[in-house]
Amino acid sequence: MLKFLNMIILVLGGARSGKSRYAIKYAESLSNFSNFYYIATAQAMDEEIKKRIERHKKERGNKWRLIEEPLDLCEVLKKF
């Protein structure tokens, strides 16, 4: 999910489909803002997923604010 001014863009796709990379690149191309919100829905159920989550955190860097919510995405979106 990307928020740009009054716009929210939700990026959907299957596991390992490139959603994270696409969302990050697209959001950062839209503006020069220093803060973005990233809602992560993955749960670290095994070592492979834990490593992928850590890699994604590093790829996003410090200008992304992370919200972790694996189940109740609607409640998170209401806050925006």
mmJSON file of the N, C-alpha and C atoms, coordinates in Angstrom:
{"data_MODEL":{"atom_site":{
"group_PDB":["ATOM","ATOM","ATOM","ATOM","ATOM","ATOM","ATOM","ATOM","ATOM","ATOM","ATOM","ATOM","ATOM","ATOM","ATOM","ATOM","ATOM","ATOM","ATOM","ATOM","ATOM","ATOM","ATOM","ATOM","ATOM","ATOM","ATOM","ATOM","ATOM","ATOM","ATOM","ATOM","ATOM","ATOM","ATOM","ATOM","ATOM","ATOM","ATOM","ATOM","ATOM","ATOM","ATOM","ATOM","ATOM","ATOM","ATOM","ATOM","ATOM","ATOM","ATOM","ATOM","ATOM","ATOM","ATOM","ATOM","ATOM","ATOM","ATOM","ATOM","ATOM","ATOM","ATOM","ATOM","ATOM","ATOM","ATOM","ATOM","ATOM","ATOM","ATOM","ATOM","ATOM","ATOM","ATOM","ATOM","ATOM","ATOM","ATOM","ATOM","ATOM","ATOM","ATOM","ATOM","ATOM","ATOM","ATOM","ATOM","ATOM","ATOM","ATOM","ATOM","ATOM","ATOM","ATOM","ATOM","ATOM","ATOM","ATOM","ATOM","ATOM","ATOM","ATOM","ATOM","ATOM","ATOM","ATOM","ATOM","ATOM","ATOM","ATOM","ATOM","ATOM","ATOM","ATOM","ATOM","ATOM","ATOM","ATOM","ATOM","ATOM","ATOM","ATOM","ATOM","ATOM","ATOM","ATOM","ATOM","ATOM","ATOM","ATOM","ATOM","ATOM","ATOM","ATOM","ATOM","ATOM","ATOM","ATOM","ATOM","ATOM","ATOM","ATOM","ATOM","ATOM","ATOM","ATOM","ATOM","ATOM","ATOM","ATOM","ATOM","ATOM","ATOM","ATOM","ATOM","ATOM","ATOM","ATOM","ATOM","ATOM","ATOM","ATOM","ATOM","ATOM","ATOM","ATOM","ATOM","ATOM","ATOM","ATOM","ATOM","ATOM","ATOM","ATOM","ATOM","ATOM","ATOM","ATOM","ATOM","ATOM","ATOM","ATOM","ATOM","ATOM","ATOM","ATOM","ATOM","ATOM","ATOM","ATOM","ATOM","ATOM","ATOM","ATOM","ATOM","ATOM","ATOM","ATOM","ATOM","ATOM","ATOM","ATOM","ATOM","ATOM","ATOM","ATOM","ATOM","ATOM","ATOM","ATOM","ATOM","ATOM","ATOM","ATOM","ATOM","ATOM","ATOM","ATOM","ATOM","ATOM","ATOM","ATOM","ATOM","ATOM","ATOM","ATOM","ATOM","ATOM","ATOM","ATOM","ATOM","ATOM","ATOM","ATOM","ATOM","ATOM","ATOM","ATOM","ATOM"],
"id":[1,2,3,4,5,6,7,8,9,10,11,12,13,14,15,16,17,18,19,20,21,22,23,24,25,26,27,28,29,30,31,32,33,34,35,36,37,38,39,40,41,42,43,44,45,46,47,48,49,50,51,52,53,54,55,56,57,58,59,60,61,62,63,64,65,66,67,68,69,70,71,72,73,74,75,76,77,78,79,80,81,82,83,84,85,86,87,88,89,90,91,92,93,94,95,96,97,98,99,100,101,102,103,104,105,106,107,108,109,110,111,112,113,114,115,116,117,118,119,120,121,122,123,124,125,126,127,128,129,130,131,132,133,134,135,136,137,138,139,140,141,142,143,144,145,146,147,148,149,150,151,152,153,154,155,156,157,158,159,160,161,162,163,164,165,166,167,168,169,170,171,172,173,174,175,176,177,178,179,180,181,182,183,184,185,186,187,188,189,190,191,192,193,194,195,196,197,198,199,200,201,202,203,204,205,206,207,208,209,210,211,212,213,214,215,216,217,218,219,220,221,222,223,224,225,226,227,228,229,230,231,232,233,234,235,236,237,238,239,240],
"type_symbol":["N","C","C","N","C","C","N","C","C","N","C","C","N","C","C","N","C","C","N","C","C","N","C","C","N","C","C","N","C","C","N","C","C","N","C","C","N","C","C","N","C","C","N","C","C","N","C","C","N","C","C","N","C","C","N","C","C","N","C","C","N","C","C","N","C","C","N","C","C","N","C","C","N","C","C","N","C","C","N","C","C","N","C","C","N","C","C","N","C","C","N","C","C","N","C","C","N","C","C","N","C","C","N","C","C","N","C","C","N","C","C","N","C","C","N","C","C","N","C","C","N","C","C","N","C","C","N","C","C","N","C","C","N","C","C","N","C","C","N","C","C","N","C","C","N","C","C","N","C","C","N","C","C","N","C","C","N","C","C","N","C","C","N","C","C","N","C","C","N","C","C","N","C","C","N","C","C","N","C","C","N","C","C","N","C","C","N","C","C","N","C","C","N","C","C","N","C","C","N","C","C","N","C","C","N","C","C","N","C","C","N","C","C","N","C","C","N","C","C","N","C","C","N","C","C","N","C","C","N","C","C","N","C","C","N","C","C","N","C","C"],
"label_atom_id":["N","CA","C","N","CA","C","N","CA","C","N","CA","C","N","CA","C","N","CA","C","N","CA","C","N","CA","C","N","CA","C","N","CA","C","N","CA","C","N","CA","C","N","CA","C","N","CA","C","N","CA","C","N","CA","C","N","CA","C","N","CA","C","N","CA","C","N","CA","C","N","CA","C","N","CA","C","N","CA","C","N","CA","C","N","CA","C","N","CA","C","N","CA","C","N","CA","C","N","CA","C","N","CA","C","N","CA","C","N","CA","C","N","CA","C","N","CA","C","N","CA","C","N","CA","C","N","CA","C","N","CA","C","N","CA","C","N","CA","C","N","CA","C","N","CA","C","N","CA","C","N","CA","C","N","CA","C","N","CA","C","N","CA","C","N","CA","C","N","CA","C","N","CA","C","N","CA","C","N","CA","C","N","CA","C","N","CA","C","N","CA","C","N","CA","C","N","CA","C","N","CA","C","N","CA","C","N","CA","C","N","CA","C","N","CA","C","N","CA","C","N","CA","C","N","CA","C","N","CA","C","N","CA","C","N","CA","C","N","CA","C","N","CA","C","N","CA","C","N","CA","C","N","CA","C","N","CA","C","N","CA","C","N","CA","C","N","CA","C","N","CA","C","N","CA","C","N","CA","C"],
"label_alt_id":[null,null,null,null,null,null,null,null,null,null,null,null,null,null,null,null,null,null,null,null,null,null,null,null,null,null,null,null,null,null,null,null,null,null,null,null,null,null,null,null,null,null,null,null,null,null,null,null,null,null,null,null,null,null,null,null,null,null,null,null,null,null,null,null,null,null,null,null,null,null,null,null,null,null,null,null,null,null,null,null,null,null,null,null,null,null,null,null,null,null,null,null,null,null,null,null,null,null,null,null,null,null,null,null,null,null,null,null,null,null,null,null,null,null,null,null,null,null,null,null,null,null,null,null,null,null,null,null,null,null,null,null,null,null,null,null,null,null,null,null,null,null,null,null,null,null,null,null,null,null,null,null,null,null,null,null,null,null,null,null,null,null,null,null,null,null,null,null,null,null,null,null,null,null,null,null,null,null,null,null,null,null,null,null,null,null,null,null,null,null,null,null,null,null,null,null,null,null,null,null,null,null,null,null,null,null,null,null,null,null,null,null,null,null,null,null,null,null,null,null,null,null,null,null,null,null,null,null,null,null,null,null,null,null,null,null,null,null,null,null],
"label_comp_id":["MET","MET","MET","LEU","LEU","LEU","LYS","LYS","LYS","PHE","PHE","PHE","LEU","LEU","LEU","ASN","ASN","ASN","MET","MET","MET","ILE","ILE","ILE","ILE","ILE","ILE","LEU","LEU","LEU","VAL","VAL","VAL","LEU","LEU","LEU","GLY","GLY","GLY","GLY","GLY","GLY","ALA","ALA","ALA","ARG","ARG","ARG","SER","SER","SER","GLY","GLY","GLY","LYS","LYS","LYS","SER","SER","SER","ARG","ARG","ARG","TYR","TYR","TYR","ALA","ALA","ALA","ILE","ILE","ILE","LYS","LYS","LYS","TYR","TYR","TYR","ALA","ALA","ALA","GLU","GLU","GLU","SER","SER","SER","LEU","LEU","LEU","SER","SER","SER","ASN","ASN","ASN","PHE","PHE","PHE","SER","SER","SER","ASN","ASN","ASN","PHE","PHE","PHE","TYR","TYR","TYR","TYR","TYR","TYR","ILE","ILE","ILE","ALA","ALA","ALA","THR","THR","THR","ALA","ALA","ALA","GLN","GLN","GLN","ALA","ALA","ALA","MET","MET","MET","ASP","ASP","ASP","GLU","GLU","GLU","GLU","GLU","GLU","ILE","ILE","ILE","LYS","LYS","LYS","LYS","LYS","LYS","ARG","ARG","ARG","ILE","ILE","ILE","GLU","GLU","GLU","ARG","ARG","ARG","HIS","HIS","HIS","LYS","LYS","LYS","LYS","LYS","LYS","GLU","GLU","GLU","ARG","ARG","ARG","GLY","GLY","GLY","ASN","ASN","ASN","LYS","LYS","LYS","TRP","TRP","TRP","ARG","ARG","ARG","LEU","LEU","LEU","ILE","ILE","ILE","GLU","GLU","GLU","GLU","GLU","GLU","PRO","PRO","PRO","LEU","LEU","LEU","ASP","ASP","ASP","LEU","LEU","LEU","CYS","CYS","CYS","GLU","GLU","GLU","VAL","VAL","VAL","LEU","LEU","LEU","LYS","LYS","LYS","LYS","LYS","LYS","PHE","PHE","PHE"],
"label_asym_id":["A","A","A","A","A","A","A","A","A","A","A","A","A","A","A","A","A","A","A","A","A","A","A","A","A","A","A","A","A","A","A","A","A","A","A","A","A","A","A","A","A","A","A","A","A","A","A","A","A","A","A","A","A","A","A","A","A","A","A","A","A","A","A","A","A","A","A","A","A","A","A","A","A","A","A","A","A","A","A","A","A","A","A","A","A","A","A","A","A","A","A","A","A","A","A","A","A","A","A","A","A","A","A","A","A","A","A","A","A","A","A","A","A","A","A","A","A","A","A","A","A","A","A","A","A","A","A","A","A","A","A","A","A","A","A","A","A","A","A","A","A","A","A","A","A","A","A","A","A","A","A","A","A","A","A","A","A","A","A","A","A","A","A","A","A","A","A","A","A","A","A","A","A","A","A","A","A","A","A","A","A","A","A","A","A","A","A","A","A","A","A","A","A","A","A","A","A","A","A","A","A","A","A","A","A","A","A","A","A","A","A","A","A","A","A","A","A","A","A","A","A","A","A","A","A","A","A","A","A","A","A","A","A","A","A","A","A","A","A","A"],
"label_entity_id":["1","1","1","1","1","1","1","1","1","1","1","1","1","1","1","1","1","1","1","1","1","1","1","1","1","1","1","1","1","1","1","1","1","1","1","1","1","1","1","1","1","1","1","1","1","1","1","1","1","1","1","1","1","1","1","1","1","1","1","1","1","1","1","1","1","1","1","1","1","1","1","1","1","1","1","1","1","1","1","1","1","1","1","1","1","1","1","1","1","1","1","1","1","1","1","1","1","1","1","1","1","1","1","1","1","1","1","1","1","1","1","1","1","1","1","1","1","1","1","1","1","1","1","1","1","1","1","1","1","1","1","1","1","1","1","1","1","1","1","1","1","1","1","1","1","1","1","1","1","1","1","1","1","1","1","1","1","1","1","1","1","1","1","1","1","1","1","1","1","1","1","1","1","1","1","1","1","1","1","1","1","1","1","1","1","1","1","1","1","1","1","1","1","1","1","1","1","1","1","1","1","1","1","1","1","1","1","1","1","1","1","1","1","1","1","1","1","1","1","1","1","1","1","1","1","1","1","1","1","1","1","1","1","1","1","1","1","1","1","1"],
"label_seq_id":[1,1,1,2,2,2,3,3,3,4,4,4,5,5,5,6,6,6,7,7,7,8,8,8,9,9,9,10,10,10,11,11,11,12,12,12,13,13,13,14,14,14,15,15,15,16,16,16,17,17,17,18,18,18,19,19,19,20,20,20,21,21,21,22,22,22,23,23,23,24,24,24,25,25,25,26,26,26,27,27,27,28,28,28,29,29,29,30,30,30,31,31,31,32,32,32,33,33,33,34,34,34,35,35,35,36,36,36,37,37,37,38,38,38,39,39,39,40,40,40,41,41,41,42,42,42,43,43,43,44,44,44,45,45,45,46,46,46,47,47,47,48,48,48,49,49,49,50,50,50,51,51,51,52,52,52,53,53,53,54,54,54,55,55,55,56,56,56,57,57,57,58,58,58,59,59,59,60,60,60,61,61,61,62,62,62,63,63,63,64,64,64,65,65,65,66,66,66,67,67,67,68,68,68,69,69,69,70,70,70,71,71,71,72,72,72,73,73,73,74,74,74,75,75,75,76,76,76,77,77,77,78,78,78,79,79,79,80,80,80],
"pdbx_PDB_ins_code":[null,null,null,null,null,null,null,null,null,null,null,null,null,null,null,null,null,null,null,null,null,null,null,null,null,null,null,null,null,null,null,null,null,null,null,null,null,null,null,null,null,null,null,null,null,null,null,null,null,null,null,null,null,null,null,null,null,null,null,null,null,null,null,null,null,null,null,null,null,null,null,null,null,null,null,null,null,null,null,null,null,null,null,null,null,null,null,null,null,null,null,null,null,null,null,null,null,null,null,null,null,null,null,null,null,null,null,null,null,null,null,null,null,null,null,null,null,null,null,null,null,null,null,null,null,null,null,null,null,null,null,null,null,null,null,null,null,null,null,null,null,null,null,null,null,null,null,null,null,null,null,null,null,null,null,null,null,null,null,null,null,null,null,null,null,null,null,null,null,null,null,null,null,null,null,null,null,null,null,null,null,null,null,null,null,null,null,null,null,null,null,null,null,null,null,null,null,null,null,null,null,null,null,null,null,null,null,null,null,null,null,null,null,null,null,null,null,null,null,null,null,null,null,null,null,null,null,null,null,null,null,null,null,null,null,null,null,null,null,null],
"Cartn_x":[0.844,0.0,0.887,0.612,1.381,0.432,0.852,0.03,0.775,0.15,0.743,-0.274,0.021,-0.911,-2.233,-3.306,-4.593,-4.909,-3.907,-4.105,-3.483,-4.21,-3.682,-3.623,-2.475,-2.303,-2.025,-2.84,-2.698,-2.096,-0.971,-0.287,-0.56,-1.192,-1.547,-0.853,-0.643,-0.06,0.285,0.656,0.998,2.326,2.599,3.869,5.021,6.044,7.256,6.987,6.004,5.666,6.33,7.088,7.768,6.994,5.967,5.144,5.967,6.799,7.57,8.491,9.24,10.185,9.44,8.339,7.54,6.995,6.415,5.8,6.826,7.975,9.028,9.488,9.793,10.28,9.222,7.985,6.917,6.684,6.573,6.321,7.445,8.655,9.791,9.911,9.366,9.403,8.356,7.351,6.263,6.613,7.538,7.763,9.15,9.423,10.664,10.42,9.267,8.982,9.985,10.229,11.217,10.577,9.266,8.596,7.505,7.522,6.514,6.035,4.842,4.302,4.269,4.697,4.693,3.951,2.843,2.097,2.503,3.135,3.604,2.585,2.197,1.213,1.816,3.07,3.714,3.977,3.895,4.236,5.479,6.422,7.686,7.484,6.975,6.654,7.843,8.817,9.987,11.212,12.353,13.612,13.663,13.129,13.144,12.374,11.201,10.395,11.068,11.656,12.37,13.477,14.219,15.298,14.751,13.647,13.036,12.538,11.933,11.448,12.604,13.697,14.87,15.449,15.492,15.999,15.114,13.799,12.878,13.052,13.258,13.481,14.72,15.793,17.023,16.822,16.083,15.835,15.041,14.093,13.263,14.039,14.912,15.684,14.887,15.479,14.913,13.76,13.585,12.505,11.128,11.093,9.828,9.42,8.188,7.633,6.9,7.294,6.757,5.572,4.492,3.338,3.159,3.259,3.105,1.709,0.913,-0.44,-0.811,-0.662,-0.906,-2.387,-3.263,-4.65,-5.696,-5.619,-6.684,-6.27,-6.07,-5.638,-6.663,-7.939,-8.986,-8.823,-8.493,-8.321,-7.143,-6.087,-4.926,-5.306,-5.988,-6.343,-7.309,-8.137,-9.069,-8.327,-7.124,-6.339,-5.759,-5.778,-5.241,-6.365],
"Cartn_y":[-1.165,0.0,1.224,2.136,3.357,4.527,5.506,6.699,7.886,8.559,9.715,10.842,11.875,12.964,12.384,12.528,11.969,10.689,10.047,8.855,7.643,6.542,5.278,4.316,3.671,2.681,1.346,0.366,-0.97,-1.875,-2.483,-3.37,-4.804,-5.562,-6.952,-7.898,-9.118,-10.132,-11.365,-12.395,-13.649,-13.58,-14.635,-14.735,-14.685,-13.924,-13.801,-13.288,-12.417,-11.891,-10.548,-10.018,-8.744,-7.538,-7.772,-6.675,-5.654,-6.108,-5.182,-4.32,-4.923,-4.18,-3.174,-3.608,-2.718,-1.544,-1.827,-0.782,0.259,-0.2,0.713,1.607,0.998,1.748,2.742,2.304,3.164,4.346,4.083,5.166,6.179,5.719,6.639,7.432,6.931,7.672,8.78,8.715,9.692,11.009,10.99,12.22,12.261,13.411,13.601,13.563,13.076,12.986,12.067,12.314,11.504,10.37,10.376,9.322,8.639,7.33,6.51,5.481,4.953,3.904,2.598,1.548,0.214,-0.697,-1.268,-2.198,-3.608,-4.295,-5.659,-6.639,-7.604,-8.587,-9.975,-10.152,-11.462,-11.77,-13.027,-13.484,-14.357,-14.14,-14.874,-16.254,-17.176,-18.521,-19.486,-19.168,-20.037,-19.188,-19.808,-19.088,-18.415,-19.064,-18.484,-17.161,-17.152,-15.923,-14.861,-15.255,-14.298,-13.598,-14.355,-13.781,-12.839,-13.209,-12.351,-11.055,-11.133,-9.94,-9.006,-9.552,-8.733,-8.087,-8.836,-8.291,-7.135,-7.311,-6.249,-5.003,-5.179,-4.028,-3.247,-3.953,-3.296,-2.582,-3.208,-2.605,-1.307,-1.265,-0.067,1.086,0.815,1.873,2.62,3.689,4.415,5.348,5.7,6.64,5.974,4.668,3.932,3.652,3.98,3.65,2.322,1.376,0.027,-0.157,-0.7,-1.116,-2.597,-3.404,-4.847,-5.257,-5.764,-6.202,-7.36,-8.581,-9.736,-10.076,-9.62,-10.075,-8.995,-7.89,-6.895,-5.659,-5.848,-4.767,-3.633,-3.94,-2.906,-1.907,-2.372,-1.472,-0.522,-1.016,-0.167,0.892,0.497,1.43,2.513,2.206,3.195,4.361,4.129,5.165,6.175,5.853,6.753,7.569],
"Cartn_z":[0.0,0.0,0.0,-0.876,-0.966,-0.771,-0.012,0.165,-0.415,-1.335,-1.99,-1.956,-1.163,-0.935,-0.453,-1.219,-0.817,-1.561,-2.036,-2.846,-2.157,-2.17,-1.663,-2.837,-3.001,-4.057,-3.382,-3.683,-3.115,-4.172,-3.854,-4.79,-4.356,-5.222,-4.924,-5.891,-5.444,-6.31,-5.496,-6.159,-5.505,-4.778,-4.031,-3.312,-4.307,-3.968,-4.783,-6.192,-6.31,-7.635,-7.922,-6.954,-7.155,-6.639,-5.816,-5.279,-4.525,-3.617,-2.783,-3.615,-4.48,-5.312,-6.189,-6.79,-7.626,-6.814,-5.653,-4.821,-4.386,-3.955,-3.506,-4.659,-5.773,-6.93,-7.414,-7.496,-7.98,-7.044,-5.755,-4.787,-4.799,-4.8,-4.768,-6.068,-7.157,-8.413,-8.455,-7.585,-7.598,-6.94,-6.002,-5.251,-4.634,-4.012,-3.272,-1.77,-1.355,0.068,0.737,2.009,2.719,3.514,3.648,4.421,3.605,3.658,3.008,4.032,3.818,4.683,3.907,4.582,3.994,4.958,4.508,5.353,4.965,5.894,5.667,6.236,5.422,5.863,6.078,5.708,5.862,7.332,7.667,9.012,8.909,9.809,9.802,10.405,9.6,10.067,9.989,9.138,9.031,8.687,8.64,8.41,7.042,6.034,4.693,4.666,5.251,5.273,6.134,7.256,8.107,7.32,6.534,5.729,4.669,4.039,3.022,3.639,4.826,5.516,5.833,6.345,6.655,5.403,4.309,3.051,2.581,2.687,2.278,3.142,4.433,5.323,4.89,4.572,4.128,2.801,1.879,0.574,0.692,1.629,1.794,2.399,3.313,3.949,5.008,5.525,6.658,6.32,5.063,4.753,4.728,4.858,4.89,6.322,6.66,7.972,7.839,8.65,8.576,9.518,8.978,9.77,9.502,10.544,10.379,10.829,9.891,10.194,9.272,9.763,8.912,8.693,9.567,9.485,9.229,9.915,9.867,9.069,7.788,6.913,6.884,6.951,6.919,8.061,9.241,10.395,10.173,9.6,9.315,8.284,7.239,6.177,6.664,7.627,8.178,8.806,9.306,9.975,8.993,7.724,6.709,6.153],
"occupancy":[1.0,1.0,1.0,1.0,1.0,1.0,1.0,1.0,1.0,1.0,1.0,1.0,1.0,1.0,1.0,1.0,1.0,1.0,1.0,1.0,1.0,1.0,1.0,1.0,1.0,1.0,1.0,1.0,1.0,1.0,1.0,1.0,1.0,1.0,1.0,1.0,1.0,1.0,1.0,1.0,1.0,1.0,1.0,1.0,1.0,1.0,1.0,1.0,1.0,1.0,1.0,1.0,1.0,1.0,1.0,1.0,1.0,1.0,1.0,1.0,1.0,1.0,1.0,1.0,1.0,1.0,1.0,1.0,1.0,1.0,1.0,1.0,1.0,1.0,1.0,1.0,1.0,1.0,1.0,1.0,1.0,1.0,1.0,1.0,1.0,1.0,1.0,1.0,1.0,1.0,1.0,1.0,1.0,1.0,1.0,1.0,1.0,1.0,1.0,1.0,1.0,1.0,1.0,1.0,1.0,1.0,1.0,1.0,1.0,1.0,1.0,1.0,1.0,1.0,1.0,1.0,1.0,1.0,1.0,1.0,1.0,1.0,1.0,1.0,1.0,1.0,1.0,1.0,1.0,1.0,1.0,1.0,1.0,1.0,1.0,1.0,1.0,1.0,1.0,1.0,1.0,1.0,1.0,1.0,1.0,1.0,1.0,1.0,1.0,1.0,1.0,1.0,1.0,1.0,1.0,1.0,1.0,1.0,1.0,1.0,1.0,1.0,1.0,1.0,1.0,1.0,1.0,1.0,1.0,1.0,1.0,1.0,1.0,1.0,1.0,1.0,1.0,1.0,1.0,1.0,1.0,1.0,1.0,1.0,1.0,1.0,1.0,1.0,1.0,1.0,1.0,1.0,1.0,1.0,1.0,1.0,1.0,1.0,1.0,1.0,1.0,1.0,1.0,1.0,1.0,1.0,1.0,1.0,1.0,1.0,1.0,1.0,1.0,1.0,1.0,1.0,1.0,1.0,1.0,1.0,1.0,1.0,1.0,1.0,1.0,1.0,1.0,1.0,1.0,1.0,1.0,1.0,1.0,1.0,1.0,1.0,1.0,1.0,1.0,1.0],
"B_iso_or_equiv":[0.0,0.0,0.0,0.0,0.0,0.0,0.0,0.0,0.0,0.0,0.0,0.0,0.0,0.0,0.0,0.0,0.0,0.0,0.0,0.0,0.0,0.0,0.0,0.0,0.0,0.0,0.0,0.0,0.0,0.0,0.0,0.0,0.0,0.0,0.0,0.0,0.0,0.0,0.0,0.0,0.0,0.0,0.0,0.0,0.0,0.0,0.0,0.0,0.0,0.0,0.0,0.0,0.0,0.0,0.0,0.0,0.0,0.0,0.0,0.0,0.0,0.0,0.0,0.0,0.0,0.0,0.0,0.0,0.0,0.0,0.0,0.0,0.0,0.0,0.0,0.0,0.0,0.0,0.0,0.0,0.0,0.0,0.0,0.0,0.0,0.0,0.0,0.0,0.0,0.0,0.0,0.0,0.0,0.0,0.0,0.0,0.0,0.0,0.0,0.0,0.0,0.0,0.0,0.0,0.0,0.0,0.0,0.0,0.0,0.0,0.0,0.0,0.0,0.0,0.0,0.0,0.0,0.0,0.0,0.0,0.0,0.0,0.0,0.0,0.0,0.0,0.0,0.0,0.0,0.0,0.0,0.0,0.0,0.0,0.0,0.0,0.0,0.0,0.0,0.0,0.0,0.0,0.0,0.0,0.0,0.0,0.0,0.0,0.0,0.0,0.0,0.0,0.0,0.0,0.0,0.0,0.0,0.0,0.0,0.0,0.0,0.0,0.0,0.0,0.0,0.0,0.0,0.0,0.0,0.0,0.0,0.0,0.0,0.0,0.0,0.0,0.0,0.0,0.0,0.0,0.0,0.0,0.0,0.0,0.0,0.0,0.0,0.0,0.0,0.0,0.0,0.0,0.0,0.0,0.0,0.0,0.0,0.0,0.0,0.0,0.0,0.0,0.0,0.0,0.0,0.0,0.0,0.0,0.0,0.0,0.0,0.0,0.0,0.0,0.0,0.0,0.0,0.0,0.0,0.0,0.0,0.0,0.0,0.0,0.0,0.0,0.0,0.0,0.0,0.0,0.0,0.0,0.0,0.0,0.0,0.0,0.0,0.0,0.0,0.0],
"pdbx_formal_charge":[null,null,null,null,null,null,null,null,null,null,null,null,null,null,null,null,null,null,null,null,null,null,null,null,null,null,null,null,null,null,null,null,null,null,null,null,null,null,null,null,null,null,null,null,null,null,null,null,null,null,null,null,null,null,null,null,null,null,null,null,null,null,null,null,null,null,null,null,null,null,null,null,null,null,null,null,null,null,null,null,null,null,null,null,null,null,null,null,null,null,null,null,null,null,null,null,null,null,null,null,null,null,null,null,null,null,null,null,null,null,null,null,null,null,null,null,null,null,null,null,null,null,null,null,null,null,null,null,null,null,null,null,null,null,null,null,null,null,null,null,null,null,null,null,null,null,null,null,null,null,null,null,null,null,null,null,null,null,null,null,null,null,null,null,null,null,null,null,null,null,null,null,null,null,null,null,null,null,null,null,null,null,null,null,null,null,null,null,null,null,null,null,null,null,null,null,null,null,null,null,null,null,null,null,null,null,null,null,null,null,null,null,null,null,null,null,null,null,null,null,null,null,null,null,null,null,null,null,null,null,null,null,null,null,null,null,null,null,null,null],
"auth_seq_id":[1,1,1,2,2,2,3,3,3,4,4,4,5,5,5,6,6,6,7,7,7,8,8,8,9,9,9,10,10,10,11,11,11,12,12,12,13,13,13,14,14,14,15,15,15,16,16,16,17,17,17,18,18,18,19,19,19,20,20,20,21,21,21,22,22,22,23,23,23,24,24,24,25,25,25,26,26,26,27,27,27,28,28,28,29,29,29,30,30,30,31,31,31,32,32,32,33,33,33,34,34,34,35,35,35,36,36,36,37,37,37,38,38,38,39,39,39,40,40,40,41,41,41,42,42,42,43,43,43,44,44,44,45,45,45,46,46,46,47,47,47,48,48,48,49,49,49,50,50,50,51,51,51,52,52,52,53,53,53,54,54,54,55,55,55,56,56,56,57,57,57,58,58,58,59,59,59,60,60,60,61,61,61,62,62,62,63,63,63,64,64,64,65,65,65,66,66,66,67,67,67,68,68,68,69,69,69,70,70,70,71,71,71,72,72,72,73,73,73,74,74,74,75,75,75,76,76,76,77,77,77,78,78,78,79,79,79,80,80,80],
"auth_comp_id":["MET","MET","MET","LEU","LEU","LEU","LYS","LYS","LYS","PHE","PHE","PHE","LEU","LEU","LEU","ASN","ASN","ASN","MET","MET","MET","ILE","ILE","ILE","ILE","ILE","ILE","LEU","LEU","LEU","VAL","VAL","VAL","LEU","LEU","LEU","GLY","GLY","GLY","GLY","GLY","GLY","ALA","ALA","ALA","ARG","ARG","ARG","SER","SER","SER","GLY","GLY","GLY","LYS","LYS","LYS","SER","SER","SER","ARG","ARG","ARG","TYR","TYR","TYR","ALA","ALA","ALA","ILE","ILE","ILE","LYS","LYS","LYS","TYR","TYR","TYR","ALA","ALA","ALA","GLU","GLU","GLU","SER","SER","SER","LEU","LEU","LEU","SER","SER","SER","ASN","ASN","ASN","PHE","PHE","PHE","SER","SER","SER","ASN","ASN","ASN","PHE","PHE","PHE","TYR","TYR","TYR","TYR","TYR","TYR","ILE","ILE","ILE","ALA","ALA","ALA","THR","THR","THR","ALA","ALA","ALA","GLN","GLN","GLN","ALA","ALA","ALA","MET","MET","MET","ASP","ASP","ASP","GLU","GLU","GLU","GLU","GLU","GLU","ILE","ILE","ILE","LYS","LYS","LYS","LYS","LYS","LYS","ARG","ARG","ARG","ILE","ILE","ILE","GLU","GLU","GLU","ARG","ARG","ARG","HIS","HIS","HIS","LYS","LYS","LYS","LYS","LYS","LYS","GLU","GLU","GLU","ARG","ARG","ARG","GLY","GLY","GLY","ASN","ASN","ASN","LYS","LYS","LYS","TRP","TRP","TRP","ARG","ARG","ARG","LEU","LEU","LEU","ILE","ILE","ILE","GLU","GLU","GLU","GLU","GLU","GLU","PRO","PRO","PRO","LEU","LEU","LEU","ASP","ASP","ASP","LEU","LEU","LEU","CYS","CYS","CYS","GLU","GLU","GLU","VAL","VAL","VAL","LEU","LEU","LEU","LYS","LYS","LYS","LYS","LYS","LYS","PHE","PHE","PHE"],
"auth_asym_id":["A","A","A","A","A","A","A","A","A","A","A","A","A","A","A","A","A","A","A","A","A","A","A","A","A","A","A","A","A","A","A","A","A","A","A","A","A","A","A","A","A","A","A","A","A","A","A","A","A","A","A","A","A","A","A","A","A","A","A","A","A","A","A","A","A","A","A","A","A","A","A","A","A","A","A","A","A","A","A","A","A","A","A","A","A","A","A","A","A","A","A","A","A","A","A","A","A","A","A","A","A","A","A","A","A","A","A","A","A","A","A","A","A","A","A","A","A","A","A","A","A","A","A","A","A","A","A","A","A","A","A","A","A","A","A","A","A","A","A","A","A","A","A","A","A","A","A","A","A","A","A","A","A","A","A","A","A","A","A","A","A","A","A","A","A","A","A","A","A","A","A","A","A","A","A","A","A","A","A","A","A","A","A","A","A","A","A","A","A","A","A","A","A","A","A","A","A","A","A","A","A","A","A","A","A","A","A","A","A","A","A","A","A","A","A","A","A","A","A","A","A","A","A","A","A","A","A","A","A","A","A","A","A","A","A","A","A","A","A","A"],
"auth_atom_id":["N","CA","C","N","CA","C","N","CA","C","N","CA","C","N","CA","C","N","CA","C","N","CA","C","N","CA","C","N","CA","C","N","CA","C","N","CA","C","N","CA","C","N","CA","C","N","CA","C","N","CA","C","N","CA","C","N","CA","C","N","CA","C","N","CA","C","N","CA","C","N","CA","C","N","CA","C","N","CA","C","N","CA","C","N","CA","C","N","CA","C","N","CA","C","N","CA","C","N","CA","C","N","CA","C","N","CA","C","N","CA","C","N","CA","C","N","CA","C","N","CA","C","N","CA","C","N","CA","C","N","CA","C","N","CA","C","N","CA","C","N","CA","C","N","CA","C","N","CA","C","N","CA","C","N","CA","C","N","CA","C","N","CA","C","N","CA","C","N","CA","C","N","CA","C","N","CA","C","N","CA","C","N","CA","C","N","CA","C","N","CA","C","N","CA","C","N","CA","C","N","CA","C","N","CA","C","N","CA","C","N","CA","C","N","CA","C","N","CA","C","N","CA","C","N","CA","C","N","CA","C","N","CA","C","N","CA","C","N","CA","C","N","CA","C","N","CA","C","N","CA","C","N","CA","C","N","CA","C","N","CA","C","N","CA","C","N","CA","C","N","CA","C","N","CA","C","N","CA","C"],
"pdbx_PDB_model_num":[1,1,1,1,1,1,1,1,1,1,1,1,1,1,1,1,1,1,1,1,1,1,1,1,1,1,1,1,1,1,1,1,1,1,1,1,1,1,1,1,1,1,1,1,1,1,1,1,1,1,1,1,1,1,1,1,1,1,1,1,1,1,1,1,1,1,1,1,1,1,1,1,1,1,1,1,1,1,1,1,1,1,1,1,1,1,1,1,1,1,1,1,1,1,1,1,1,1,1,1,1,1,1,1,1,1,1,1,1,1,1,1,1,1,1,1,1,1,1,1,1,1,1,1,1,1,1,1,1,1,1,1,1,1,1,1,1,1,1,1,1,1,1,1,1,1,1,1,1,1,1,1,1,1,1,1,1,1,1,1,1,1,1,1,1,1,1,1,1,1,1,1,1,1,1,1,1,1,1,1,1,1,1,1,1,1,1,1,1,1,1,1,1,1,1,1,1,1,1,1,1,1,1,1,1,1,1,1,1,1,1,1,1,1,1,1,1,1,1,1,1,1,1,1,1,1,1,1,1,1,1,1,1,1,1,1,1,1,1,1]
}}}
